[in-house]
């Protein structure tokens, strides 16, 4: 396993050395740098990550929510074609990549982790897609930020839900189509939503408590009076 990551070039080298390019069963159209049982990153410990200044490598996995969003957009390209897109907390970027493949432009993937941004750039290059990746807090982006806002698997912790859901609702109220992929996380909204689709998403048992997660694609509605986590 390679050493400390200090800049974009080292980040790209680290990702190439510690993942392999593949696709998920649900989204065979998109190739990604992923971690699995045969890659060094899968074996990394929290102590090793901390010593090397790395956050948990969420970007090295295609989480269920992002996969569901990607499948929905590839199956319904009219939802993305010609739209300006922001994929928030994008991780590996699978939802943003699917939007670009469906004809969206421009497409921006935003994540707090610089390694995620590096992974998205590599994944965009592997697929020949013009997707940009930035490091930052999506909730600092203006309203409206784009015509289509994507968020895959973001409601797993209350602080993140409390910060992100009001911003998503403001985007919807401003006229954006706001789509989230949710596999039944604890802090997903229970009201002010419209269910558009559901998928059975195969997931790694080392990451989840079951081999398949039923994952919904939800449209967030712009209800100004309903901006909490609804939990």
N, C-alpha and C positions, 0 to 999 in steps of 0.2 A: 504494500500500500504506500502511495506517495506521501511526501511530507507536508508541512504547513502550506496553506493556501493564502497568498498575499495579494494577488492581482488577477485580472481577467484571464491572462494567458495561463497562469498556474491553475486557476479554477477550471478552465477548459481541459487542461492536461489531467487534472485530478479526476474529473468526470469521465473522461475517456478511459483512464486506467482502472477505474473502480466500478464501472457499470458495463453493460453490453447493450447493443442496439437490438431492439425487438419490438413486438406489438402485443397488445392484449387481445384475448379472444373476441371481446365485444367490439373492438375498434381495430380491425386488421388493416385498415387503410392508412393508419398513422404509425410511423416508426419513432421510437423514443429511446433515449439512454436510460435504462432501467436497472435497478438492483434486484437480484434474485439470489437463490441459494448458492450459486456458483460464482458470484462476484465478491471481491474483497469487502465492499461496503456493507454487504449483508452481515458480515462477521464483525464489523466495527463495534466497539463498546462505547458507552457514554464517556468513559474516562479518556479514550483515544480521541473522540470528537472534541472534548473540552480542551485537551492538550494542544490540539491543532486549530483551535479557535473556530470550530464549526458548530452550527446549530444542527439539531436533528435533521437528517436528510429527507425531509418530506418531498423534496423535488425529485427524488429517485424512484418514486412509486406513482402509479396511475391510480389515484384514489377513486372510490366508487362514484362520488358525486361528479367529478370531472369527466369520468367515462360516460355517465348517463347524459350529461350535457353534450358531449361530443357526438354520441350516437344520435341524439335528437336533432342536432344541427345538420349532420350529414344526411339524415333521413328527411329533413324538412329544410332544404337549403334556402327556401324563400324567406325564412326567418332571419337569415344572415346576409344574403346577397345584397351588395350595395350599401350596407350599413357600416358606420364607424363603430368599432368594438373596443371595449375595455374588459379584460378578464382580470378580476381582482383576486388577490391571494392565489395566484395562478399555479404555483408549484411547478410541475413539469411543463405546463402550458397546453395540455391536451385539448381543453375547451377552446382556447384561442386559436390553436392550430386548426381545429375542425371548422371554426368560423371562417378562417382564411380559405380553407379548402372549399367551403361552400360559397365563396365569392365576396366575403366581407373585405372592406378596405377603408381606412387603415385599421390594423389590429395591434393593440397594445396589451401586453401582459405585465401586471404589476405585482410584485411580491416584496416583502420586507427583507428576505434573505438574498444576499448577493449571489450565492451559489445557485439559487433558483433561477435568477436572471441569466446566469451563464448557461444553465441547463436548457432554458428555453431557446437561447440563441443557437445552441448546438442542435436542438431538436428541430428548430425551424430550418436550419441548413440541411439536415438529413432529408427533410421532406420537400425542400425547395420552395418554402413558403415565406412570403414577405411579412414576418411577424416581428415586431419590436418588443424588447423587454426592458423594463426599468425597475430600479430598486426604490421602494418607497411605500408609504401608507396610502392606500387607495382612497381612504376617507378624506385625505387632504386635496383630492382632485376636485375641480369645480363642478357645479350643477348647472346645466347638464354636462356630463363628461363625454358622452357618446350617445349614439342611437340605440345600441345594444350593450347591456351590461351583463356579464357572466360571472357567476360565483359558484365554484364547485366545492362542496363539503366544507363549509365554513362555520357551521353552527355546533361545533363539538365542545366549545367552552363558553361559559356565560360572558366573560369580559369581551371576547371577540364578537359575540352576537350582539351585545349591548352597544358596541362601537359601530358595527357594520350595518345592522339592520335599519337603523334610522336613515343612514346615508343611502342605502338601497331604495328605501321608500321615497326619499327626496328625488332620487334619479327618476323613479317611476312617475312621480307627480309632475316632473318637468317634461315628461313625454317619452322617456326612454323605455324600451322593452327590457325588463329586468328578469333574467332567468337564473335560477339556482338549481343545483343538483344536490339532493339530500337523501342519504340512506337511513333516515330515521334517527338522526343525532338528537341529543337530549334538549338542545336549545333552539331547535328549528321553530319558526313561527307556526302557530296553529290557526291563525285567522289572517285576513287581509292577503290571501294567496289564492291562486288558481292552479289546480293540478293539470298539467298538460300531457304527461306520459309517465310510464313506470317501466323499469327494466330490471331483469334479474342479472346482476353484475357479479361475475366470478371475482373473488378477492383472495389474497394470501392469508392463510390461517395465522401466520405470525403477526399479521397486522390487525386482523378482525377476529370476532368471536364465532364466526361461521364461514363456510366456504363460499356462500353466495349471499349478497345483500340486495333486497328489493329497494330500488333507488328511484325516487320520483324526480321529475323535472317540474319545478314549481315556478309560476309567474308571480313575482312580488307586485302587489298593487300599491298605488300611491295614495294611501289613506293617511292624510296628515294627522289624524287623531289617533293613529294606532302605530306608534313608532317604537315600542319596546320589543322584548323577545317573545311576548305573548305567553310566557311561562310564569 
